[in-house]
């Protein structure tokens, strides 16, 4: 091989190496853009007017407890940095916020803010504090197509506090898991995203959006009064008549055994 041929071969190798490196860099960049999730951004940041309106409402109703910069005020209210619009929506749409006083658990009450004001405050806090956003679907759109699977997921993740049919129950330290009667689909989804009070947060790794929607479908099926095959539902607390009969039979049997033992003695 002549000197000129060796030079050409060396040049071709260099060009091939550069091309391979370029393709590799393009492939890595494309894979990164596909696989890495997009950072969370506030949906309402595109509408500064809503954010400004939310700031006005926040300054009138929230600032005394949560601070001028969402940092919270000691012995009054927690920081709102990172709570996201899901938490704001749940707390304000259910009337728990603005709070009337410090209690072990903020009770549900008629809401003070209108739906538009709720959206504005949520947009302001999301824009300045970030956090978990609400889905784009609303209302019946959040009901899944498999309430049977939703029932299984509810019994596994929720029934220990809310009862099997969403009747609620007592918790420790004066708190309680509220009944789910009359709760909207948006409120249930927001609660699962934000984890209010003693309730845990359910990320997409724990419950996918489809699973959350199936849970909502199950909850609405057992709280809307459409799943009673006949007779009185008796509050949906379960087989009460059977339990009462079993209790009476058990007491009578216990008394009989006690009298028999006394007679033998």
C-alpha positions in Angstrom: 0.0 0.0 0.0 1.4 3.4 -1.1 1.7 6.4 1.2 -1.2 8.1 -0.6 -3.4 5.1 -0.2 -2.6 4.9 3.6 -3.5 8.6 3.9 -6.8 8.1 2.2 -7.6 5.1 4.4 -6.8 7.1 7.5 -9.0 10.0 6.3 -11.9 7.6 5.7 -11.6 6.1 9.1 -11.6 9.6 10.7 -14.7 10.6 8.7 -16.5 7.3 9.6 -15.6 7.9 13.3 -17.0 11.4 13.3 -20.2 10.3 11.6 -20.7 7.5 14.1 -20.1 9.9 17.0 -22.6 12.3 15.5 -25.3 9.6 15.1 -24.6 8.4 18.7 -25.1 12.0 20.1 -28.3 12.5 18.1 -29.6 9.1 19.3 -28.8 9.9 23.0 -30.5 13.3 22.6 -33.6 11.8 21.1 -33.8 9.1 23.7 -33.4 11.6 26.5 -36.2 13.8 25.1 -38.5 10.8 24.8 -37.8 9.0 28.1 -37.2 11.9 30.6 -40.5 13.4 31.8 -41.3 17.0 31.2 -40.9 19.2 34.3 -44.1 20.2 36.0 -45.3 23.6 35.0 -48.4 25.5 36.2 -51.2 25.3 33.7 -52.4 28.8 34.5 -49.0 30.5 34.0 -50.0 31.1 30.4 -52.8 33.4 31.7 -51.2 36.1 33.9 -54.7 37.7 34.5 -55.9 34.7 36.4 -52.7 34.6 38.4 -53.1 38.3 39.3 -56.7 37.7 40.3 -55.7 34.7 42.4 -53.1 36.9 44.2 -55.8 39.4 45.1 -58.0 36.7 46.6 -55.0 35.2 48.4 -54.1 38.5 50.0 -57.7 38.9 51.1 -58.4 35.4 52.5 -55.2 33.5 53.0 -52.2 35.7 53.6 -52.7 36.1 57.4 -52.2 32.3 57.9 -50.0 31.3 55.0 -47.7 34.3 54.7 -46.9 36.8 52.0 -44.6 34.4 50.1 -46.5 31.1 50.8 -44.0 30.4 53.6 -46.6 29.8 56.3 -47.1 31.5 59.6 -46.2 29.7 62.9 -49.2 28.4 64.9 -51.5 29.6 62.1 -51.0 27.8 58.9 -48.5 25.7 57.0 -46.3 26.6 54.1 -48.0 26.3 50.7 -44.8 25.9 48.7 -45.0 22.7 46.7 -48.6 21.8 47.7 -49.8 22.5 44.1 -53.2 23.3 42.7 -54.6 19.8 43.5 -54.3 20.5 47.3 -55.6 24.1 46.9 -58.6 22.8 44.9 -59.5 20.1 47.4 -59.2 22.4 50.5 -61.1 25.4 49.0 -63.7 23.5 47.0 -64.8 21.5 50.0 -65.0 24.6 52.2 -62.2 23.4 54.6 -60.3 26.6 53.6 -60.5 29.4 54.5 -60.5 27.9 58.0 -62.7 29.3 60.8 -60.3 28.2 63.5 -57.6 25.8 64.6 -59.0 22.3 65.1 -57.6 18.8 65.1 -59.1 18.4 61.6 -60.7 20.9 59.3 -64.3 19.9 58.7 -66.1 20.1 55.4 -68.4 23.1 55.2 -70.1 25.3 52.6 -67.4 26.8 50.5 -66.6 30.5 50.7 -64.9 30.9 47.3 -66.8 30.6 44.0 -65.5 28.1 41.5 -63.8 30.9 39.5 -62.1 32.1 42.7 -61.0 28.6 43.6 -59.4 28.3 40.1 -57.7 31.7 40.4 -56.2 31.0 43.9 -55.0 27.6 42.7 -53.4 29.2 39.7 -51.6 31.8 41.8 -50.2 29.2 44.3 -49.3 26.8 41.5 -47.4 29.6 39.6 -45.5 30.7 42.7 -45.1 27.5 44.7 -45.3 24.6 42.2 -46.5 21.1 43.0 -49.0 18.6 41.8 -51.5 19.8 39.1 -55.0 18.7 38.5 -55.8 16.6 35.4 -57.3 18.2 32.3 -60.5 16.1 32.7 -63.3 17.1 34.9 -66.5 15.7 36.4 -67.8 12.5 34.8 -64.7 12.4 32.6 -62.8 11.2 35.7 -64.9 8.1 36.1 -63.1 5.0 34.9 -64.6 2.1 32.9 -63.9 -0.7 35.4 -65.6 0.0 38.8 -65.0 -3.7 39.7 -61.3 -3.2 39.6 -61.9 0.2 41.3 -63.6 -1.7 44.1 -60.6 -4.0 44.6 -58.2 -1.0 44.7 -60.5 0.8 47.1 -60.7 -2.1 49.5 -56.9 -2.5 49.4 -56.0 1.2 49.7 -58.9 3.1 51.2 -61.4 0.9 53.0 -59.4 0.7 56.2 -60.2 4.3 56.9 -63.3 5.1 54.7 -65.1 1.8 55.2 -65.9 -0.6 52.4 -68.7 1.6 51.0 -67.3 5.0 51.8 -69.2 5.6 55.0 -66.0 6.9 56.7 -64.8 6.1 60.2 -63.0 7.4 63.3 -59.2 7.8 63.4 -56.8 8.7 66.2 -56.3 12.1 67.9 -59.9 13.3 67.3 -59.6 12.9 63.5 -61.8 11.0 61.2 -62.0 9.7 57.6 -65.0 11.5 56.2 -67.9 9.8 54.4 -67.8 10.1 50.7 -71.5 10.8 50.1 -71.9 13.8 47.8 -68.2 14.2 47.0 -67.5 15.1 43.4 -65.2 13.3 41.1 -62.8 16.2 41.0 -62.6 16.3 44.8 -61.8 12.6 45.0 -59.1 12.8 42.4 -57.6 15.9 44.1 -57.6 14.1 47.5 -55.7 11.2 46.0 -53.2 13.5 44.5 -52.6 15.8 47.5 -53.2 13.5 50.5 -55.1 15.9 52.8 -54.8 15.5 56.6 -54.2 11.9 57.5 -54.8 10.6 54.0 -51.6 9.4 52.1 -50.7 10.8 48.7 -51.0 8.3 45.8 -48.4 9.0 43.1 -48.7 7.5 39.6 -46.3 4.7 40.7 -48.8 3.7 43.4 -52.0 4.3 41.5 -52.0 5.1 37.8 -54.4 7.7 36.5 -56.6 4.9 35.1 -56.6 3.2 38.5 -57.6 6.4 40.2 -60.5 6.8 37.8 -61.6 3.3 38.4 -61.7 4.0 42.1 -63.8 7.1 41.5 -66.2 5.0 39.4 -66.5 2.5 42.3 -67.0 5.2 44.9 -69.7 6.9 42.9 -71.4 3.6 42.3 -71.7 2.9 46.0 -72.5 6.5 47.2 -75.0 7.5 44.5 -77.6 5.0 45.7 -77.6 3.1 42.4 -76.2 -0.2 43.6 -79.0 -1.4 45.9 -80.7 -4.6 44.5 -83.7 -4.1 46.7 -84.9 -3.3 50.2 -83.5 -0.6 52.5 -79.7 0.0 52.2 -79.6 1.0 56.0 -76.9 3.6 55.3 -74.8 1.2 53.2 -73.0 0.0 56.3 -73.1 -3.7 55.3 -75.2 -6.7 56.3 -76.7 -5.2 59.5 -79.8 -7.5 59.7 -77.6 -10.6 59.5 -75.2 -9.2 62.1 -78.1 -8.4 64.4 -79.5 -11.9 64.1 -76.1 -13.4 64.8 -75.7 -11.2 67.8 -79.1 -12.2 69.3 -78.5 -15.9 68.6 -75.1 -15.7 70.2 -76.4 -13.9 73.3 -79.2 -16.5 73.7 -76.8 -19.4 73.3 -74.4 -17.8 75.8 -77.1 -17.4 78.3 -78.2 -21.0 77.8 -74.7 -22.4 78.3 -74.4 -20.2 81.4 -77.6 -21.5 82.9 -76.7 -25.1 82.1 -73.3 -24.7 83.8 -75.0 -23.1 86.8 -77.5 -26.0 87.0 -74.8 -28.6 86.8 -72.9 -26.8 89.6 
